[in-house]
């Protein structure tokens, strides 16, 4: 049996992280080798700058990979997502290299053909290398035997868990079956094609007899005593034991992570993704992109300002109190699109054929041009490029009462665009279901934040965000 070989006892952490160490090393070597190959192909000499560029790129690639989670759980995610993370990591690397070249004014010491070709072929080599290790059995933790997995807890979610594992062919997990204290004939949730192996006593006995290598406990949050009892019994085995948090429970809602405090283990239930290095990465993203966009739209800003001033009476800019990070109030800037400047206890939402909207204001709102001054809010630090859209204070107070989890949107800075906006969840809120859908979209963004997700939302917003039939 697999577990009878004490020196090779199963450990998911080793199974999941041993090869990534090889990946990290070989990824760096590929980045260096492809630059050398391309320069040789073009008959270019190898100046010292090429060494500097290669080493800088490798370091930046490794730093970026921590944010894009390129090396995280590489056996447990889809290949498509791995390739997307890799492409984003390489894109960030190239962007950093271009900034370096611009800052050092070294554009004359290297061949553009060499570097453009290198930019293109390197991710191809990196992807091919991953395909080799993914489908070559030599790279698997155990060449001849799969990891035997059992599930404790009979439910529809256990069925989803098992089918999801079975769908990952590169994972090398073999589901042996499911255990539960109920008799097989009276189980409420029928699970097709899944072996029922017995009650929890049988589970313990089979674990001691090494019938499997790993168990996922999927009993929900109300089975604390049962989980504690099973865990105590499993401490007398060598089987790896994992607890599955309920998929749709708040415990798994926002950035769950563990830490150790005063002799106790604590898990975060509601936490912002922007802690530690992520805070710096997000701020740099906002400053760099915000300044670039402000430079690009400087002329349009002047033109729009002139039209606002010439077409209606009143100031060019409209500022209104909104809730920001941590629920703190800030003033959000917009081009004035109405004849009124509401910012009190009651703010009437804009609606179709709203008489308050000026003729030019209607055009701006239709194409989101009135939002452009918010890039100043981004640079100042009140907002982000991507994040939940801020609502008027009075609307905020109304929604926090009626929508569960609404205030969790303020665990991050509000954004100019976001997950709700690219999914056409914008415009006037007429029903409670509309604000619930927007909140779910915003919370999905917070839970799944990554630099790649921000870039994806920004690109979709560029092509989709300047027109919406729901904006007026």
N, C-alpha and C positions, 0 to 999 in steps of 0.2 A: 504493500500500500504506500501511497505518496507520503502520508504523514508518519509512517513508520521510520522514515529516514530522517532522524532528528536534525541533521545538519541542513536539511532542505525543507523544513516545515514551512507551510504556506504563510505568506504575509502579504496582504494586498498592497501595503506601502512599497515593499520591495518589488512586487510584480509591476507596480505602476511607475516606479521612479528609477529603476536600475538602468533601463535603456535610455531615458532622457539624458542621463549624464554623458552617454556616448553621443547622443544627438547634439548636445551643446558643444562638445569638442569638434565633431565633424562639421557642424554648421559653420563654425568659424573657419575651419580649413577650406570648406567649399567657397566661402566668400573670398578668401585669399587666393585660392587656386584659380577661380574663374577670372579674376582680374589679371593674373599672370598669363593664363591661356589666351585671353582676348588680346592683351598687349603683344604677345608673341605672334598671334595670328595677323595682326596689323603691322608686324615688323617694327614695333615701337621699342625704344630703349626703356629701361626700368629705372627711372629717377627715384631719388629718395622720397619724393612726394607720393609716389605710388605706395610705398611702404606705409607712410603716414596715413594715407587715405584708407588703405585696407585695414590697418589696426584701429583707426578711429571708427570705421564702419562696423567692425566686429564688436567693439565695445558698445557702441550705440545700439546695435542689433540686440545684444544681450540685455541692455537696460530696458529697451522698448518691449522685449519679450516678457518681462516681468509684468508689465501693464496689460499687454494683450493676452496674457496667460497662455503663451505658446507652448510651454513645456508642462502645463498643468493637466493632470489626469489624461495623459495622451492616449491611453487605452480605453477610456470611458466616454469619449466624445466622437461625433461623426467626422469622417474624413473631410467632408466639405467644409466644416467649421475650422478644422485644423489648417486647411489650405487658405481659408480666408484670413485667419489670424496670422499666418505666415506672410501673406501678401501685404497686410497692413503693417506688420513689423518691418518688412523690407521697405515699404513706402516711407515710413517714418525715418528709417535709416538714411534713405536717399535725400529726404528733405533736410535732415541735419547736415549731411555732407555738402549739399548745395549752399546752405547757410555758411558753413565753414569756408568754402571756396570763395564766396562773396566777401566774407569778412577779411580774409587774408589776401584778397585780390590776386589769386593764383591761377586765374583762368587761362593764362598764356603758357603754363608749363605742362599741360597735359592735353592729350588728344580727345576731343569731344566724341569722336567715333568710338574710341576705346571705352569711354565711360558710358555712353548711351547703350552700347552693346552689352556692357557689363551689367547695367541696370536691368536689362531685359532678360538676359539668360540666367542670372544668378537665382531668381526665384524658381525658374524651371528646374535647375539642378537640385535645389533644395526640396522641391516637391517630388521629383523622381527618387531622390534618396529616401524620402519618407515612404513612398510606395514600396520600395525595395524592402525596408525593414518591416513594413506593415504586413506584407504578404509572404515574406520568407520565413518559414518555420524555424530557421536557425536562431532568429532573434527573439523567439518566444521564451517566456520564463521556464517552461518545461516542455521539452520537445515532444514527448510521447504521451503525456497525460494532461487532460484538461482539469481545471479547477472545479471541484464538485460543490455545488451551491444548493442550500435548502432555504426555504422561507417559512417563518413561524407566523401564522395568522392568516386565516382564510377570509378574503374579501375581494371585492371588485378591484380595489387598488393593488392588491397583491397580484391579481391576474395581469394588470397593466404592467407592473414591475417585471414580472416573469417574461411576458411577451417582449418587453423592451430589451431585456437582457438577451433573449434568444435572437433578437433581430440584429445584434452586434456580433457578426461572425468573427471579427478580429479579436474579440475579447477572450475567447477560449474558456468561457464559463459553461459548465454543464449543469443544468437545473435537474436535481434528482427528484424534487417533489416538494410538497407543502404539508405542514403539520398544524393541527388545531385541536383543541379539547372537545369540540363538537363531534358527534357521530356523523360519519360521512353521509348518511341518508337524510339527516335533518339540517344540513348546512343551508343557510338562507341564500347565499350567493353561488350559483353554479359556475364552476370554472372549467371550461372545456380543455381537453388534452393536457391536463395537469394532474400528476399523480398525488392522491391523498395517501400519506404514509403513516398517519396515526396521530395520537394525542401528544401533549407536551412531555409526558413521561417517556413516551417512545422516542421523542426528539432527543432527550437527554441520554437515553440508553444508546441510541444510534451515534450520537456525538462521541461517547466514550469508546464506541467500537470503531471509530474513524470511518463512518460511512460517507462523510462529506468533509470539506475543508473550510467552509465558510457558511454562516447563517445570517440572513437578514431578518430582524424582528420587525414585523409590521402590524402592531397591535393598537395604534392610536395613542392618544394622550391620557385616556382614562384607565389604562391597564398598568398603572405604576407598580402595584404589588406583584402582578404576574411577571412583569419585566424584571423586577428585582429578584424574584425567585428563580427565573430562568438564568439570569446573569450569574447568580450565586452558584448554581449547579454547573454552569459552563466554565467556571473558574477551575473546575476539576478536570477539564479537558484541554486539548491543544487546538481546538477549533476557533477560528477567528469569528468574532461576533460584532454585528453592526446593527444600529437602530435606524429605521426609516422614519423620518419626520413626516407627518401628514402633508400631502402635496398642496392642499389648499388652505392650510392653517396659517394663522398669523405668525406662528413660530418660524415658519419658513418664508416669511414675506420679505423682510428687508435685511439683506446682508448678514445672514446668520454666521457667527464665528465664536470661537471659544477663547476664554482667557482665564487666568488663575489669579484670584484675589483673596488675600487674608486666609489662606488655607482652604478655599472653596473654588470649585470649577463653575464658571458662569458662561452662559450662552447669550449672545445678543439676540433680542427679539426685534427691536426697531433700532436700526443704526444707519448712519449715512455711509455711502461707499467712499466718501471723500475724507478719509483719515490717513495719516501718515504720508507716504510718498504720493498717493493719489491726489491729495490736496494740491501739491505743487504741480503735478502733471496737468490737472484740470485748470489751474490758474494760468499756467504757461500757455495752454491751449487757447484760453479766452483772450489773453493779452496779444499773442502772436496773430491769431486769426482776426480778432477785433480790430487791431491796428491796420492790418492789411486791407480789411474790408473798408474801414474808414477812409483810407487813402484812395481806394478804388472808387468809392462813392462820393468823394468830396465835391466833384462837379455836380452830380445829380442832387446832392444836398443843397447846394447853392440855388440851383434851378427850382427845386421844389419849394424852398423857403420863399423865393421871390413870388412864385405863383400863389402860395398861401396868402401872402401879404397883399397881393394885388386883387385877389378874387373875393375877399371877405374881410370884415372888420374884426380886429382882435389880434392877440399875439401870435407869433409863428408857432411857438411850441406850447404844448399842453402838458402839464405835469399833474400826476395824480398819485395819491398814497396807495401803496400796495404792500402786502406782506412779503418779506424776503426770507433769507436763510434764518432758521430758528424762530420764525414768526415775527421778526423785527421789521418795523415799517421803514420803507424808503420811498423816494419819489421817482416814479417811472416817467420818462420823457417820450412824447409822441408829437408828430406834426398835428397841429390842430385841424380837425376835420369837421367840427360842429360849431354851431353858433353859441353853444353854452359851454361852461367849464365846471361840470359837476364834480365835487369832491367832498361830499358831506355824508351824513348818516344814511341817506337814501340816494342811490345812483341808479338811474333808469337805463337798462341795457339798450344798446342800439338794435333796432329792428327794421324789417323791410319797409321801404318807403318812409323812413323816419324823417320828419320835417326838420329836425335839428341838424341833419347832415348837409353840408354845403355841396354845391355841384362838383367842385374839385375834390372835396373831402370824400365823396362817394367813389370817385376814381381811385383815390389813394387807398381807401379801405379795401376796395375790390382786389387790388394788387399788392396789398400789405406794405405800400410805400410809406404809410403813416408810422410804421414801426421802426423805420431806419434810425431815428435818433437814439434808439435803445442800445445801439452799439457803444454810445458814450457811457451808458449805464454798465455795460460789460467791462469796458476798460477801467472804469472807476471801481469796479468790484462789487456792485450791487446785484448784477445779473450775470448769467452765463450765456454763451451762444446757444447751448442746448440745455433744456430743463423744462419743468412744468411751467405753463404760462401763468403769470400772476393775475389774480382777479382783484377787482375793487374791494376795499376793506369791508364794505357793507355786504357784498355778495359772499365774501369769504366767511363772515360770521354766520350767514344763513346756511351755507353749504356744510360747515363743520358740524352743525347740529343734525343735519339730515343724511349725510353721507359717511358711512363708516370708513375710517382710515383717511379721511380727506386731509387732515392736518399733517399727515406723514409726508405729503408733497413738499413740505417746508423743511425736510431734512436735507435738502439740497437748494442751491440758489435757483431762483426762477430763470427761465430761459426765453430767448426770442423765438425759438422754434423747439419742438419736442415730439415725443412719440404720438401724442394725441393729434398734433397738427398734421403730420404726414399720413395719418389714417383718416383724414377728413373729419375729425372730431373737433370742429371749431365753429365759430359763429354764435348766434343767439341760442341761449339755453331755454328751451320751451318746456321740457319735461324732466322729471327727476332721473329718468333712465339715461339721459344725455350726459348729465354731470357725473353719474356713476361710471359710465363708460370712459369718460375722460380721466377720471380718477384712477380707474384700473390701468389705463394706458400709462399714466404718469408713474404709478407704483411699479409697473413692469419695468419701466426705464430705470428707476432707482435700484431695483433688485438686480437687474442684469447689466448695470453700467459697465462699459469698457470704452477705451479710446476708439476702438473700431466702431462701436455702436454710435458714438458721437459723429464720427466721420460719415457713416452711412446716413444718419438723419440729416446732416448738413447737405450732402449731395442730393438726397431726395427732395429736400426743401428748395434747393436751387431750381430744380426742374419742375417741382410741383407746387411750391409754396407761394408763388406770386399770383396765383388765381384760385379762387374757390367759390363755388356757387353759394356757399353758406356764409360768405363774408359780406357784410353790408353795414 
